[in-house]
Amino acid sequence: MIHYLREKRWFFFTLIIQAAMLLGPIPHGVSPEGWRVLIMTVGATILFITEPIPLPAVALLIILGQVFLLGLDSSLVAKSLMKDSVLFIMGSLMLAVALVKQKLDKRLALLIIRVTGSNTYSIAFGISIFSGILASFIGEHTVAAMMLPVAMSLLQLATEDENQRRALAVLFLFSISYACAMAGIGTPSGGARNAIMIDYLRDFFYATDDPATYEYNVSYLKWMIYAYPVFLIQLPLMHLILRHAFKTELKDLGPAVAKLKEQVGSEGALAGRHYLAILLFLVTLVGWVGFSSYVGMGTIAILGATLFLVTGLVRWQDLNSGVNWGVVLLYAAAISLGVQMRDTGAAAWVAGLFMDALAPVGLDRGIGLLAALMVLTTFITNTMSNGAAVAVLGPIALSIAVGSETNPLAVGMVTAMSSAFAYFTVIGTPASTIVYSSGYLRSSDFLRVGWRMALMSFAVLLLASKLYWPLVGL
């Protein structure tokens, strides 16, 4: 019993905090329904950070809270769970499993080396470019899972000296994780946070009978125009930071490259299923870019996963065991809670408090407001998943935009994009967690380089919002 109470202490602390808020006086300016939504949001945020219970259980509590605390009909709650962004997240996770199943890791390593040569830093930069470009379309967790064996293959072939191998590992593994994290902002399919923000923008502002709201209906291509250059500018700057922070004595990996070529050669040429998998991914990508504004990004993602099943490249058993269905439920519940924050006025009330706090220092509108939201989102995303951070902050940020007469699309983009700046902790992004599992990285390594990465990303995003976005109509 003592062990159970100790293990679940944060769950009981959360219940006590929520009970005190529920029984106490309702603050001025917020409705009773809005206050109950905020109580649920506070509880969910604490549980997201401390994880005393499985995160899917938090999602189930959010669903139950909407029925019992808000008095909503269960059918309406169920309807609010299945947004296009949730279909997109589900389809993307299924595509990720299907692609990893093809086992192209060593061939991808050889392709990178053929482009970069055997220089260590060139290979590291090549790894970051390949990781980033892939992650911008199919999600960071997928690419990190694909690229980790690539880096490990090179490390095992490079040297037997453990100190040299660790120095090389830090350079290669951060090239993967940070490239994947910052690339996730590039397209709507790069991360769940982007799809969530697009849904919020549509729900908050888009009305088919009001032409003035059309600018907030963000298409796949429109998002890329705003975000992809920001990612591309960060990529070489990230490499320079890593190159300066983590130096290695191994300047050339020629012997390792020769061994890798020998291993790949023994496996034979690419099979037909590999070409078919690449073709199906390209078809899905074309669908996202060209047709998602008509049928939804979620529909295209589900179509791509279905094509992999129909062609026999992946079995349903593989998808069923490889997809984390709890993640799908978690995002669905978080988005549903965000909708209630908007509908009850809770998001607008919190936004007003935030603006009142920023006004004395002149950060309540314009570029100052964007910078403040960037810092807030970065702090939150380093303590919980980036998707959950956007699900919680999205309604508040968009309400702030309305109250401050700041462009809501710019506010939404900044909130979603700065949720990628989870450079300080192992749990900040799925990519960081995946590369940390290799055993070569330490938590202190993230802190050592994370602050430099954050400053660089802040500067690039602020400059983009001030100089580039106005040129492209944002």
Phi and psi in degrees as a GROMACS rama.xvg file:
@    title "Ramachandran Plot"
@    xaxis  label "Phi"
@    yaxis  label "Psi"
@TYPE xy
-63.8743  -42.2157  ILE-2
-62.3852  -41.5992  HIS-3
-63.0017  -46.7833  TYR-4
-63.7739  -36.878  LEU-5
-68.161  -41.3302  ARG-6
-67.9808  -35.2512  GLU-7
-102.638  17.13  LYS-8
-58.5301  -37.5905  ARG-9
-70.3662  -27.2866  TRP-10
-66.6443  -43.7763  PHE-11
-71.9246  -36.2951  PHE-12
-59.4322  -41.3377  PHE-13
-62.8186  -43.5042  THR-14
-62.0559  -39.3149  LEU-15
-65.2335  -44.1735  ILE-16
-61.923  -43.7553  ILE-17
-66.0409  -39.2334  GLN-18
-63.8535  -41.5585  ALA-19
-63.3802  -40.2494  ALA-20
-67.5611  -38.132  MET-21
-70.7015  -37.4614  LEU-22
-85.6257  -18.3116  LEU-23
-80.0795  176.647  GLY-24
-67.9183  145.786  PRO-25
-81.6574  126.026  ILE-26
-58.4281  153.277  PRO-27
-67.1749  136.614  HIS-28
98.4312  -6.26126  GLY-29
-121.77  140.521  VAL-30
-74.3957  159.294  SER-31
-56.604  -40.4844  PRO-32
-65.459  -41.8853  GLU-33
-62.9693  -38.58  GLY-34
-65.3774  -38.2162  TRP-35
-68.2236  -35.9959  ARG-36
-62.816  -41.8059  VAL-37
-65.8703  -36.0498  LEU-38
-61.2949  -43.1049  ILE-39
-63.8333  -39.932  MET-40
-66.161  -42.573  THR-41
-60.4351  -45.9502  VAL-42
-62.2967  -44.0048  GLY-43
-63.2819  -40.037  ALA-44
-64.133  -44.0823  THR-45
-61.8405  -42.7673  ILE-46
-70.4982  -33.5898  LEU-47
-59.2857  -42.4014  PHE-48
-76.5258  -44.9948  ILE-49
-89.9389  -25.6605  THR-50
51.0523  52.3398  GLU-51
-75.5074  -19.8483  PRO-52
-128.271  159.545  ILE-53
-56.9027  141.97  PRO-54
-60.6565  -36.514  LEU-55
-58.9479  -28.9115  PRO-56
-67.0729  -34.0515  ALA-57
-62.3094  -41.8512  VAL-58
-59.9157  -43.2109  ALA-59
-64.3814  -36.9551  LEU-60
-65.4986  -36.7736  LEU-61
-62.5244  -42.3212  ILE-62
-64.0946  -45.7152  ILE-63
-64.2723  -38.0675  LEU-64
-62.3668  -37.3972  GLY-65
-66.2747  -31.9314  GLN-66
-79.0357  -48.7078  VAL-67
-87.5846  -35.6896  PHE-68
-87.4334  -38.2408  LEU-69
-95.3542  -13.2629  LEU-70
71.7678  24.5267  GLY-71
-79.5219  149.596  LEU-72
-66.1417  137.022  ASP-73
-62.9406  -29.736  SER-74
-67.1243  -37.894  SER-75
-67.6609  -38.5579  LEU-76
-64.011  -44.5479  VAL-77
-60.8435  -39.3141  ALA-78
-64.4469  -37.5963  LYS-79
-71.0106  -15.8097  SER-80
-77.563  -27.6847  LEU-81
-104.655  76.0423  MET-82
-88.5669  167.018  LYS-83
-60.4442  -36.0096  ASP-84
-64.0616  -32.3239  SER-85
-70.9296  -41.0711  VAL-86
-60.0894  -39.8788  LEU-87
-63.0397  -46.3098  PHE-88
-61.171  -43.6524  ILE-89
-63.0422  -47.2719  MET-90
-63.9167  -39.0916  GLY-91
-64.6312  -41.2344  SER-92
-63.792  -37.5199  LEU-93
-66.9909  -41.3307  MET-94
-62.3123  -37.9139  LEU-95
-60.1385  -46.088  ALA-96
-62.0809  -41.6566  VAL-97
-64.0441  -38.6392  ALA-98
-72.8586  -42.8511  LEU-99
-62.19  -30.809  VAL-100
-62.5682  -20.8056  LYS-101
-78.8149  -14.4801  GLN-102
54.5146  62.1241  LYS-103
-104.866  17.4949  LEU-104
-61.4402  -51.2504  ASP-105
-67.4609  -35.6133  LYS-106
-66.3348  -36.1074  ARG-107
-66.969  -39.3452  LEU-108
-60.8832  -43.2373  ALA-109
-66.1671  -37.901  LEU-110
-62.3971  -42.108  LEU-111
-61.3902  -44.9125  ILE-112
-67.1973  -35.5657  ILE-113
-62.5006  -29.326  ARG-114
-83.9953  -40.4998  VAL-115
-93.2531  -23.0938  THR-116
85.5482  -171.454  GLY-117
-97.1167  -0.0770725  SER-118
-63.5435  132.44  ASN-119
-58.675  -48.8726  THR-120
-69.8777  -31.1954  TYR-121
-66.7978  -39.8017  SER-122
-63.549  -43.0629  ILE-123
-59.6464  -42.8894  ALA-124
-66.4611  -39.5272  PHE-125
-62.4785  -40.4173  GLY-126
-60.7143  -43.1544  ILE-127
-67.3557  -37.6228  SER-128
-64.9931  -50.1971  ILE-129
-62.4998  -43.4923  PHE-130
-61.7333  -45.469  SER-131
-65.2206  -47.6392  GLY-132
-62.9989  -43.8567  ILE-133
-64.8629  -44.524  LEU-134
-66.0612  -27.0117  ALA-135
-68.102  -16.9866  SER-136
-112.126  -33.2595  PHE-137
-119.826  7.62676  ILE-138
95.7699  142.25  GLY-139
-68.4883  -36.5012  GLU-140
-64.9369  -37.613  HIS-141
-63.6076  -49.1773  THR-142
-68.6626  -40.055  VAL-143
-60.303  -41.0445  ALA-144
-65.8495  -33.7197  ALA-145
-75.7067  -38.1516  MET-146
-85.2435  -22.5068  MET-147
-59.1542  -46.9274  LEU-148
-61.3095  -30.3793  PRO-149
-61.1012  -50.7193  VAL-150
-64.9566  -40.7316  ALA-151
-65.3005  -36.388  MET-152
-61.1847  -44.5109  SER-153
-66.6289  -39.1148  LEU-154
-64.5517  -43.705  LEU-155
-65.9532  -30.923  GLN-156
-87.5268  -15.6767  LEU-157
-77.7915  -46.2183  ALA-158
-160.85  157.2  THR-159
-96.877  -13.4681  GLU-160
-74.2528  120.175  ASP-161
-66.4941  -36.7323  GLU-162
-66.0845  -44.7007  ASN-163
-65.9297  -37.5727  GLN-164
-66.346  -39.0161  ARG-165
-66.6261  -42.4535  ARG-166
-59.8516  -40.689  ALA-167
-69.6812  -38.0839  LEU-168
-63.0858  -42.9356  ALA-169
-59.3224  -44.2931  VAL-170
-63.0483  -48.3352  LEU-171
-69.0512  -44.1004  PHE-172
-69.621  -39.0883  LEU-173
-69.1436  -30.055  PHE-174
-61.9127  -33.0969  SER-175
-76.1613  -54.8943  ILE-176
-66.3114  -44.8782  SER-177
-71.6759  -35.6946  TYR-178
-64.3363  -41.9995  ALA-179
-63.8317  -41.8537  CYS-180
-64.349  -49.298  ALA-181
-75.0149  -22.8776  MET-182
-75.258  -24.1005  ALA-183
-59.8198  -16.759  GLY-184
-80.8023  -14.315  ILE-185
-67.013  -37.2202  GLY-186
-138.543  161.5  THR-187
-58.5107  -31.3459  PRO-188
-81.939  -1.96709  SER-189
-74.2803  -17.7521  GLY-190
-171.191  152.608  GLY-191
-61.7532  -33.0928  ALA-192
-58.4018  -35.8527  ARG-193
-68.3591  -45.0469  ASN-194
-63.1118  -38.7795  ALA-195
-62.4364  -45.2672  ILE-196
-66.2223  -38.6816  MET-197
-61.1941  -41.329  ILE-198
-63.5316  -42.9117  ASP-199
-62.0024  -44.5553  TYR-200
-60.1209  -41.8695  LEU-201
-66.2693  -44.4533  ARG-202
-68.4711  -37.812  ASP-203
-74.937  -39.9558  PHE-204
-123.869  -27.6141  PHE-205
-82.807  121.983  TYR-206
-130.309  125.888  ALA-207
-64.5051  -21.6115  THR-208
-95.4415  6.50283  ASP-209
-125.294  100.714  ASP-210
-57.9545  -24.7361  PRO-211
-65.8597  -18.7729  ALA-212
-95.5896  -1.39447  THR-213
-62.3749  -30.2847  TYR-214
-65.5935  -18.4114  GLU-215
-92.2491  -0.697199  TYR-216
-88.6545  90.7605  ASN-217
-82.4668  121.091  VAL-218
-86.2889  170.659  SER-219
-58.6119  -48.4024  TYR-220
-67.4607  -38.3686  LEU-221
-62.5291  -42.5029  LYS-222
-60.7756  -43.5497  TRP-223
-60.7804  -40.5207  MET-224
-61.2591  -40.0368  ILE-225
-75.4565  -38.6639  TYR-226
-104.177  -32.2567  ALA-227
-63.2299  -41.1352  TYR-228
-60.1863  -32.7565  PRO-229
-63.3558  -42.9774  VAL-230
-63.7779  -45.2205  PHE-231
-64.3637  -35.2342  LEU-232
-68.393  -37.4491  ILE-233
-69.3038  -30.7142  GLN-234
-58.7252  -53.3676  LEU-235
-67.4033  -31.7518  PRO-236
-66.0461  -38.4431  LEU-237
-60.3049  -43.1315  MET-238
-63.7013  -40.1959  HIS-239
-63.39  -39.4216  LEU-240
-64.9019  -45.6156  ILE-241
-65.5717  -39.4556  LEU-242
-63.1595  -37.0198  ARG-243
-76.6566  -37.3381  HIS-244
-78.8321  -33.1278  ALA-245
-128.177  94.1131  PHE-246
-89.9159  151.145  LYS-247
-133.422  147.503  THR-248
-78.1599  -19.5701  GLU-249
-84.4523  99.7745  LEU-250
-89.0165  -19.9528  LYS-251
-139.885  133.369  ASP-252
-110.727  34.8103  LEU-253
-53.2857  -51.1502  GLY-254
-59.6268  -39.2838  PRO-255
-66.1087  -38.4045  ALA-256
-63.2636  -41.6766  VAL-257
-62.3831  -42.4973  ALA-258
-64.5486  -39.3573  LYS-259
-64.6069  -42.466  LEU-260
-60.7691  -38.4214  LYS-261
-65.4106  -42.1123  GLU-262
-66.4359  -43.8601  GLN-263
-66.1859  -38.8048  VAL-264
-61.5405  -34.6787  GLY-265
-70.1889  -18.2006  SER-266
-87.7904  -7.13701  GLU-267
84.8662  -177.522  GLY-268
-77.8331  168.672  ALA-269
-59.4773  137.34  LEU-270
-86.7814  168.009  ALA-271
-61.1708  -34.3812  GLY-272
-65.9028  -30.4504  ARG-273
-66.1243  -44.4798  HIS-274
-64.969  -38.0252  TYR-275
-65.7705  -40.2296  LEU-276
-62.5902  -43.0673  ALA-277
-63.0329  -41.8783  ILE-278
-62.3506  -44.8489  LEU-279
-65.2183  -36.3406  LEU-280
-64.8396  -41.3559  PHE-281
-64.7281  -38.326  LEU-282
-61.34  -43.3162  VAL-283
-62.2798  -42.6532  THR-284
-62.522  -45.0309  LEU-285
-60.8475  -38.4064  VAL-286
-62.7584  -42.9359  GLY-287
-61.1048  -46.7377  TRP-288
-70.761  -42.5856  VAL-289
-95.6691  -24.9572  GLY-290
-127.928  -5.58373  PHE-291
-65.3553  -26.4682  SER-292
-70.927  -15.9394  SER-293
-97.2643  -42.971  TYR-294
-114.382  -6.51845  VAL-295
96.8402  143.264  GLY-296
-64.4361  -34.1891  MET-297
-63.7125  -39.8152  GLY-298
-62.7994  -42.3967  THR-299
-64.9421  -41.5431  ILE-300
-62.714  -43.4218  ALA-301
-64.2133  -38.9583  ILE-302
-61.5984  -44.5284  LEU-303
-59.8387  -45.6721  GLY-304
-63.5861  -38.1011  ALA-305
-64.3821  -39.1515  THR-306
-62.7256  -38.7637  LEU-307
-64.108  -36.425  PHE-308
-70.7035  -45.3846  LEU-309
-63.4238  -38.4685  VAL-310
-80.2197  -5.51367  THR-311
80.3813  11.7794  GLY-312
-73.9426  -20.0608  LEU-313
-147.363  148.438  VAL-314
-98.8877  155.87  ARG-315
-61.5647  -33.8532  TRP-316
-60.0615  -36.5262  GLN-317
-65.5011  -44.3121  ASP-318
-66.6045  -41.8362  LEU-319
-63.6274  -37.4915  ASN-320
-87.3273  -25.1917  SER-321
-90.6476  -25.4544  GLY-322
-84.3758  132.701  VAL-323
-84.2493  92.6229  ASN-324
-66.0362  -24.4476  TRP-325
-62.6047  -33.4197  GLY-326
-64.7048  -41.57  VAL-327
-59.866  -46.7425  VAL-328
-63.4279  -39.3058  LEU-329
-62.0316  -48.6535  LEU-330
-65.1322  -39.0449  TYR-331
-60.6096  -45.168  ALA-332
-67.859  -39.7517  ALA-333
-64.7137  -41.388  ALA-334
-65.1613  -41.5119  ILE-335
-60.9035  -40.6528  SER-336
-65.4285  -37.7492  LEU-337
-62.3155  -37.5753  GLY-338
-62.5384  -41.2581  VAL-339
-67.646  -33.4981  GLN-340
-61.5503  -37.799  MET-341
-71.1349  -48.9211  ARG-342
-66.0941  -32.9297  ASP-343
-88.6844  -6.06611  THR-344
85.7685  1.7809  GLY-345
-64.1768  -40.9217  ALA-346
-63.3945  -41.5776  ALA-347
-64.4182  -37.0583  ALA-348
-66.4278  -46.4589  TRP-349
-63.4149  -38.032  VAL-350
-61.4235  -39.5307  ALA-351
-62.7773  -42.0325  GLY-352
-61.8159  -42.7279  LEU-353
-63.3228  -42.7628  PHE-354
-67.1382  -38.6452  MET-355
-61.6544  -35.7648  ASP-356
-72.3764  -31.6443  ALA-357
-84.5221  -24.9383  LEU-358
-56.5342  -44.1808  ALA-359
-60.3368  -24.6374  PRO-360
-105.587  11.6458  VAL-361
72.8533  25.6148  GLY-362
-111.132  25.7854  LEU-363
-96.3255  6.02975  ASP-364
-162.908  164.702  ARG-365
63.71  -146.27  GLY-366
-65.2724  -30.8733  ILE-367
-64.2882  -40.3478  GLY-368
-65.8453  -42.325  LEU-369
-60.3186  -41.1353  LEU-370
-64.7432  -42.2379  ALA-371
-64.0423  -42.7591  ALA-372
-64.6259  -34.1198  LEU-373
-63.5015  -44.9964  MET-374
-65.3994  -44.6346  VAL-375
-61.2084  -46.8052  LEU-376
-64.5232  -40.2436  THR-377
-61.3107  -41.92  THR-378
-62.486  -46.2709  PHE-379
-66.5164  -41.8562  ILE-380
-71.1846  -17.1525  THR-381
-82.6699  -5.56265  ASN-382
-113.912  -12.8056  THR-383
-148.246  174.765  MET-384
-63.8014  149.419  SER-385
-62.6283  -35.5981  ASN-386
-64.1365  -43.8408  GLY-387
-65.4053  -37.5495  ALA-388
-60.8743  -44.0647  ALA-389
-69.928  -36.679  VAL-390
-61.5937  -37.3881  ALA-391
-78.2417  -45.5994  VAL-392
-84.6195  -23.5098  LEU-393
-53.1711  -53.4181  GLY-394
-61.4003  -36.074  PRO-395
-67.6731  -45.2967  ILE-396
-62.0774  -42.9289  ALA-397
-69.6011  -33.6739  LEU-398
-67.127  -36.9611  SER-399
-61.7699  -41.6704  ILE-400
-59.1162  -42.9626  ALA-401
-65.0523  -45.4722  VAL-402
-67.05  -29.3488  GLY-403
-98.4176  -0.475312  SER-404
58.0617  34.6955  GLU-405
-96.5603  147.26  THR-406
-53.6888  114.053  ASN-407
-60.7236  -33.0959  PRO-408
-66.8007  -41.1108  LEU-409
-64.435  -42.3583  ALA-410
-62.8086  -44.9735  VAL-411
-62.6929  -42.4522  GLY-412
-63.7418  -44.6214  MET-413
-63.4989  -42.3065  VAL-414
-62.9291  -46.8965  THR-415
-65.7856  -42.4278  ALA-416
-72.8821  -37.1902  MET-417
-74.6303  -12.397  SER-418
-69.824  -9.6749  SER-419
-83.3239  -7.34327  ALA-420
-86.5304  41.4796  PHE-421
-89.9733  66.3395  ALA-422
-92.7047  -10.536  TYR-423
-93.5103  -21.7641  PHE-424
-127.951  158.18  THR-425
-65.7528  -35.7543  VAL-426
-88.0194  1.13885  ILE-427
-61.5398  -41.289  GLY-428
-137.163  154.05  THR-429
-58.1966  -36.6184  PRO-430
-62.3141  -41.6433  ALA-431
-64.0747  -41.898  SER-432
-63.5268  -39.7754  THR-433
-66.3969  -47.0247  ILE-434
-71.4317  -29.3704  VAL-435
-64.5817  -29.9038  TYR-436
-65.4769  -11.843  SER-437
-67.5275  -23.029  SER-438
91.7161  -4.24642  GLY-439
-90.0558  -21.7785  TYR-440
-99.0305  152.917  LEU-441
-117.506  156.854  ARG-442
-59.014  -35.0477  SER-443
-65.0149  -26.4456  SER-444
-62.8499  -38.1024  ASP-445
-65.6704  -42.3927  PHE-446
-68.0541  -36.1692  LEU-447
-60.8878  -38.794  ARG-448
-108.931  -17.051  VAL-449
-61.9699  -40.1811  GLY-450
-66.4077  -33.4102  TRP-451
-68.8772  -41.1157  ARG-452
-63.0114  -41.3327  MET-453
-64.8958  -44.7183  ALA-454
-60.6447  -42.441  LEU-455
-63.2751  -45.833  MET-456
-66.3798  -39.438  SER-457
-56.4801  -49.9003  PHE-458
-62.0985  -44.5568  ALA-459
-64.5235  -44.1143  VAL-460
-68.2586  -40.2229  LEU-461
-64.2841  -43.3531  LEU-462
-64.1247  -39.2203  LEU-463
-63.0474  -43.6127  ALA-464
-67.8503  -28.2389  SER-465
-87.8402  -38.5345  LYS-466
-108.74  -42.0786  LEU-467
-86.2642  -47.7355  TYR-468
-58.246  -40.7887  TRP-469
-59.8261  -29.4367  PRO-470
-70.1162  -26.2954  LEU-471
-106.295  15.8253  VAL-472
87.3443  18.5223  GLY-473
